[in-house]
Amino acid sequence: MTKSTQLTCNSFLLGLGLEDLEEFARQEGEKSFRGRQLHEWIYEKGAKTIESITVLPKIWRDSLQKKGINVGRLDEINRVVAQDLTLKLLKGTSDGEIIETVGIPTDKRLTVCVSSQIGCPMGCKFCATGKGGLMRSLDVNEILDQVISIRERMNRRPTHVVFMGMGEPLLNIKNVLDSIQCLTNDIGIGQRRITVSTVGIPDTLPHLAKLANERLGRVKFTLAVSLHAPNQDLRKSIIPSASSYPITTLLKDCKKYLELTGRRISFEYILLGGLNDRDIHAEQLADLVSGFQSHVNLIAYNPISEEAFKRPSKSRINSFKELLENKGIAVSIRASRGRDQDAACGQLRRQQIDKMKVI
């Protein structure tokens, strides 16, 4: 069964590949080239509605709209641009929810940070997104719309996509993998430039490796595992789900994933001033990932009003990095972007929701 045969359950064309759109056109009694036209207008020209695809016969456009077939684009609710030109967008879904996505530009690249869920069930203490809980997982068209919307607003073709926005991607594996396939085949962003971030879901990493190999042919995207602590006790105190998923078990699953995919794993580590950024923590982290085919990304905490966590000093961040390097660990510091415009994930969305409640 092709995706195009499932439109009775999902009326959105965004997310269908070229072959699926060609098959959809044939099922509609049209020639295959109409499917190619749909593909061009949806993925290259960014058509937002069926009616706007004027290359199609009007009688067919009217017929599709009567059947409830839509492109699947979302409405823009708000956008803010930081001093460093980082763009944050809020998009509204058809059921009235709000998605947050970010475009992060440099001279040579444009990274889109996409959300995979509306809200998040993981409840990490330092994260604004988890404060409101989980509404639902995102559909493929809602994920893809974020990338296309950033491309439109910034008038640049995105070079990289990171699933590091709202939500836990491994609780929405199928739609995330379908999105990666579409990003690669239809939007033109290679797998090697896509990163999927997870805080860790029990018994999921080997399953992800198997599904990704089946769905994508070969796993080339980067898996980023959010450690944020070098030992189990500290990790439990800031990541509630760690209580049911010990750090030692998580690392074993990471090694299994590496064996199944051959892909190096990136470990994410948010530095919380005075909590997990001391020399002893750097030494423990080095011991934890030593001998592992991996890379450590250090991220300075972006404060949120509900928590008392602090951002470490620049000297403390550099000292932590130097200690890891001296232990032979591959490590880098992720530059903070958009700090003047509520940089922490989920903050802008929560502010928008609060405003709507007041109104």
C-alpha positions as CSV (number, residue, x, y, z in Angstrom):
1,M,0.0,0.0,0.0
2,T,1.4,3.4,-1.0
3,K,1.0,6.5,1.2
4,S,-1.4,7.9,-1.4
5,T,-3.9,5.2,-0.8
6,Q,-4.2,6.3,2.8
7,L,-5.6,9.8,2.1
8,T,-9.0,8.8,3.4
9,C,-7.4,8.8,6.9
10,N,-4.9,11.6,6.2
11,S,-6.0,14.3,3.8
12,F,-2.6,16.0,3.5
13,L,-0.4,15.9,0.5
14,L,2.6,17.3,2.2
15,G,4.6,14.2,3.2
16,L,3.9,12.2,0.1
17,G,6.9,11.6,-2.2
18,L,7.1,11.9,-5.9
19,E,6.0,8.3,-6.7
20,D,3.2,8.6,-4.2
21,L,1.9,11.8,-5.7
22,E,2.1,10.3,-9.2
23,E,0.1,7.3,-8.0
24,F,-2.4,9.7,-6.3
25,A,-2.9,11.5,-9.6
26,R,-3.6,8.2,-11.4
27,Q,-6.1,7.2,-8.7
28,E,-7.8,10.5,-9.3
29,G,-8.1,9.7,-13.0
30,E,-5.3,12.2,-14.0
31,K,-2.0,11.6,-15.8
32,S,1.2,10.9,-13.8
33,F,2.7,14.2,-14.7
34,R,0.0,15.9,-12.6
35,G,1.6,14.2,-9.6
36,R,5.0,15.7,-10.7
37,Q,3.4,19.1,-10.8
38,L,2.0,18.6,-7.3
39,H,5.4,17.7,-6.1
40,E,7.1,20.7,-7.6
41,W,4.5,23.2,-6.3
42,I,4.4,21.7,-2.8
43,Y,8.1,21.1,-2.2
44,E,9.8,23.7,-4.4
45,K,7.3,26.5,-4.7
46,G,5.8,26.1,-1.2
47,A,2.2,26.0,-2.2
48,K,-0.1,26.5,0.8
49,T,-3.4,25.5,-0.7
50,I,-4.7,23.3,-3.5
51,E,-6.4,26.4,-5.0
52,S,-3.0,28.1,-5.3
53,I,-1.6,25.3,-7.5
54,T,-2.9,27.0,-10.7
55,V,-1.1,24.7,-13.0
56,L,-3.7,22.0,-12.2
57,P,-7.1,22.0,-14.0
58,K,-9.6,24.1,-11.9
59,I,-12.2,21.3,-12.1
60,W,-9.7,18.9,-10.4
61,R,-8.7,21.5,-7.8
62,D,-12.3,22.0,-6.9
63,S,-12.9,18.3,-6.7
64,L,-9.9,17.8,-4.3
65,Q,-11.1,20.6,-2.1
66,K,-14.6,19.1,-1.9
67,K,-13.0,15.8,-0.9
68,G,-11.1,17.5,1.9
69,I,-7.7,17.0,0.3
70,N,-5.3,19.7,1.5
71,V,-1.7,20.6,1.1
72,G,-1.2,20.4,4.9
73,R,0.6,23.7,5.6
74,L,0.2,25.5,8.9
75,D,-0.8,29.0,9.8
76,E,1.8,31.4,11.2
77,I,0.8,32.8,14.6
78,N,3.9,34.7,15.6
79,R,7.6,35.2,14.7
80,V,10.5,36.9,16.4
81,V,14.0,37.7,15.1
82,A,16.9,37.9,17.5
83,Q,19.9,40.3,17.2
84,D,22.0,37.4,15.8
85,L,19.2,36.9,13.1
86,T,18.0,33.6,14.7
87,L,14.3,33.3,13.7
88,K,11.7,31.7,16.0
89,L,8.3,30.8,14.5
90,L,5.1,29.8,16.1
91,K,2.8,27.8,13.8
92,G,-0.8,26.9,14.4
93,T,-2.2,23.5,13.7
94,S,-5.6,22.6,12.3
95,D,-6.8,21.5,15.8
96,G,-5.8,24.8,17.5
97,E,-2.4,23.8,19.0
98,I,0.9,25.7,18.6
99,I,4.2,24.4,17.3
100,E,7.5,26.2,17.9
101,T,10.4,26.0,15.4
102,V,13.7,27.9,15.0
103,G,15.9,28.9,12.1
104,I,19.6,29.3,13.1
105,P,21.7,31.0,10.4
106,T,25.5,31.3,9.9
107,D,27.4,32.4,6.9
108,K,27.7,28.9,5.5
109,R,24.6,27.1,6.9
110,L,21.0,27.4,8.0
111,T,19.9,24.9,10.6
112,V,16.2,24.3,11.3
113,C,15.4,23.1,14.9
114,V,12.1,21.3,14.5
115,S,9.6,20.0,17.1
116,S,8.3,16.4,16.9
117,Q,5.6,16.7,19.5
118,I,3.3,19.4,20.9
119,G,4.6,19.7,24.4
120,C,6.7,16.9,26.0
121,P,6.0,14.1,28.5
122,M,9.6,13.8,29.8
123,G,9.4,16.6,32.4
124,C,13.1,17.5,32.4
125,K,13.6,20.1,35.1
126,F,15.5,22.6,33.0
127,C,13.2,22.5,30.0
128,A,10.3,25.0,29.4
129,T,8.5,22.6,27.0
130,G,7.9,19.9,29.5
131,K,6.2,22.3,32.0
132,G,2.9,22.0,30.2
133,G,3.0,18.2,29.5
134,L,2.3,16.5,26.2
135,M,-0.7,17.4,24.0
136,R,0.1,15.0,21.1
137,S,2.7,13.9,18.6
138,L,3.1,15.7,15.3
139,D,2.1,14.4,11.9
140,V,4.6,14.3,9.1
141,N,3.1,17.4,7.3
142,E,3.4,19.3,10.6
143,I,7.1,18.4,10.9
144,L,7.9,19.2,7.3
145,D,6.0,22.5,7.4
146,Q,8.5,23.8,9.9
147,V,11.4,23.4,7.6
148,I,9.6,24.9,4.6
149,S,8.3,27.8,6.7
150,I,11.9,28.7,7.8
151,R,13.0,28.4,4.2
152,E,10.3,30.9,3.1
153,R,10.8,33.4,6.0
154,M,14.6,33.4,5.8
155,N,14.7,33.2,2.0
156,R,17.4,30.6,2.2
157,R,17.5,26.9,1.6
158,P,18.1,25.0,4.9
159,T,21.3,23.0,5.0
160,H,20.7,21.1,8.3
161,V,17.8,19.9,10.4
162,V,17.9,19.0,14.1
163,F,15.0,17.3,15.9
164,M,15.8,19.2,19.1
165,G,12.7,21.3,19.4
166,M,9.6,20.5,21.5
167,G,9.0,16.8,22.3
168,E,10.8,13.5,22.5
169,P,11.4,12.2,18.9
170,L,11.6,8.6,19.9
171,L,8.0,8.7,21.1
172,N,7.1,9.6,17.5
173,I,9.5,7.3,15.7
174,K,7.4,6.5,12.6
175,N,6.5,10.1,11.7
176,V,10.1,11.2,12.4
177,L,11.6,8.6,10.1
178,D,9.0,9.4,7.4
179,S,9.9,13.0,7.8
180,I,13.6,12.2,7.4
181,Q,12.9,10.3,4.2
182,C,10.9,13.2,2.8
183,L,13.5,15.8,3.9
184,T,16.1,13.8,2.0
185,N,14.2,12.8,-1.1
186,D,11.9,15.7,-1.6
187,I,13.4,18.7,0.1
188,G,17.0,17.9,-0.6
189,I,18.6,17.8,2.8
190,G,20.9,14.8,3.1
191,Q,20.6,12.4,6.0
192,R,24.1,13.2,7.2
193,R,22.9,16.7,7.9
194,I,20.0,15.6,10.0
195,T,20.2,15.0,13.8
196,V,17.7,13.2,16.0
197,S,17.9,14.0,19.7
198,T,16.6,11.9,22.6
199,V,16.7,11.9,26.3
200,G,16.4,8.1,26.2
201,I,13.4,5.8,26.1
202,P,13.9,2.3,27.4
203,D,14.2,-0.5,24.8
204,T,14.0,2.0,22.0
205,L,17.4,2.6,20.5
206,P,17.9,-0.9,19.0
207,H,14.3,-0.7,17.7
208,L,15.1,2.7,16.2
209,A,18.2,1.3,14.5
210,K,16.1,-1.6,13.0
211,L,13.3,0.7,11.8
212,A,15.6,3.3,10.4
213,N,17.6,0.7,8.4
214,E,14.3,-0.7,7.0
215,R,12.7,2.7,6.3
216,L,15.8,4.6,5.0
217,G,17.9,1.8,3.6
218,R,20.9,2.9,5.6
219,V,21.1,5.0,8.7
220,K,23.2,8.1,8.0
221,F,21.6,10.7,10.4
222,T,23.2,11.5,13.7
223,L,21.7,10.3,17.0
224,A,22.2,12.8,19.8
225,V,21.6,11.4,23.3
226,S,20.9,13.9,26.0
227,L,23.0,12.8,29.1
228,H,23.2,16.2,31.0
229,A,24.7,14.3,34.0
230,P,27.7,12.0,34.5
231,N,26.1,9.7,37.1
232,Q,22.8,8.1,37.8
233,D,21.9,10.1,41.0
234,L,22.5,13.5,39.5
235,R,20.7,12.5,36.2
236,K,17.6,11.4,38.2
237,S,17.5,14.7,40.0
238,I,17.1,16.7,36.7
239,I,15.6,14.0,34.3
240,P,12.7,12.2,36.0
241,S,12.6,9.4,33.4
242,A,16.1,8.4,34.3
243,S,14.6,6.6,37.4
244,S,13.3,3.9,35.1
245,Y,16.2,4.0,32.6
246,P,19.6,3.9,34.5
247,I,22.4,5.6,32.8
248,T,24.4,2.3,32.5
249,T,21.5,0.7,30.6
250,L,21.2,3.7,28.4
251,L,24.9,3.5,27.5
252,K,24.6,-0.2,26.7
253,D,21.7,0.6,24.3
254,C,23.8,3.3,22.7
255,K,26.6,0.8,22.1
256,K,24.0,-1.6,20.6
257,Y,22.7,1.2,18.3
258,L,26.3,1.9,17.2
259,E,26.8,-1.8,16.4
260,L,23.6,-1.9,14.3
261,T,24.1,1.4,12.4
262,G,27.9,2.0,12.4
263,R,27.1,5.7,13.3
264,R,29.0,7.7,15.9
265,I,26.7,8.9,18.7
266,S,26.7,12.5,19.9
267,F,26.2,13.1,23.6
268,E,24.5,16.3,24.6
269,Y,25.4,17.9,28.0
270,I,23.7,21.0,29.3
271,L,25.9,22.8,31.8
272,L,24.0,23.9,34.8
273,G,26.0,26.3,36.9
274,G,27.1,24.8,40.2
275,L,25.2,21.6,39.7
276,N,26.8,19.5,37.0
277,D,29.7,21.7,35.8
278,R,32.4,21.0,38.3
279,D,35.8,19.3,37.6
280,I,34.6,16.1,39.2
281,H,31.7,16.0,36.8
282,A,33.9,16.4,33.8
283,E,36.1,13.6,35.0
284,Q,33.1,11.3,35.6
285,L,31.7,12.2,32.1
286,A,35.1,11.4,30.5
287,D,35.2,8.0,32.3
288,L,31.6,7.3,31.2
289,V,32.1,7.8,27.5
290,S,35.8,6.8,27.3
291,G,36.4,4.3,24.5
292,F,33.1,5.1,23.0
293,Q,32.8,6.2,19.3
294,S,31.2,9.4,20.2
295,H,31.4,13.2,20.5
296,V,30.3,15.4,23.4
297,N,28.4,18.7,22.8
298,L,28.5,21.1,25.7
299,I,25.5,23.5,25.9
300,A,25.4,26.4,28.3
301,Y,22.0,26.5,30.0
302,N,19.4,29.1,28.9
303,P,17.5,30.1,32.0
304,I,13.7,29.9,32.3
305,S,11.7,31.7,35.0
306,E,10.2,28.6,36.6
307,E,13.6,27.2,37.7
308,A,16.5,28.4,39.6
309,F,19.2,26.8,37.5
310,K,22.0,29.1,36.5
311,R,24.1,29.6,33.4
312,P,27.8,28.8,34.1
313,S,30.5,31.4,33.5
314,K,32.4,31.3,30.2
315,S,35.6,30.4,32.1
316,R,33.8,27.4,33.8
317,I,32.5,26.2,30.4
318,N,36.0,26.4,28.9
319,S,37.6,24.6,31.9
320,F,35.0,21.8,31.6
321,K,35.8,21.4,27.9
322,E,39.6,21.4,28.6
323,L,39.3,18.7,31.2
324,L,37.4,16.5,28.7
325,E,40.0,17.2,26.0
326,N,42.8,16.3,28.3
327,K,41.1,12.9,28.9
328,G,41.0,12.3,25.1
329,I,37.3,13.0,24.6
330,A,36.1,14.7,21.4
331,V,34.2,17.7,22.6
332,S,32.8,21.0,21.3
333,I,30.8,23.9,22.8
334,R,27.5,24.7,21.1
335,A,27.2,28.5,20.5
336,S,24.1,30.0,22.2
337,R,21.8,31.7,19.6
338,G,18.8,34.0,20.0
339,R,19.3,34.6,23.7
340,D,17.6,38.0,23.5
341,Q,14.4,36.4,22.2
342,D,13.5,33.6,24.7
343,A,16.1,31.1,23.4
344,A,15.1,28.3,25.7
345,C,13.0,25.7,23.9
346,G,9.3,26.2,24.4
347,Q,9.4,29.6,26.0
348,L,7.9,31.6,23.2
349,R,5.1,29.0,22.8
350,R,4.3,29.2,26.5
351,Q,4.2,33.0,26.4
352,Q,1.8,32.8,23.5
353,I,-0.5,30.4,25.3
354,D,-0.5,32.6,28.4
355,K,-1.5,35.6,26.3
356,M,-4.3,33.6,24.7
357,K,-5.6,32.6,28.2
358,V,-5.7,36.2,29.3
359,I,-7.6,37.2,26.2
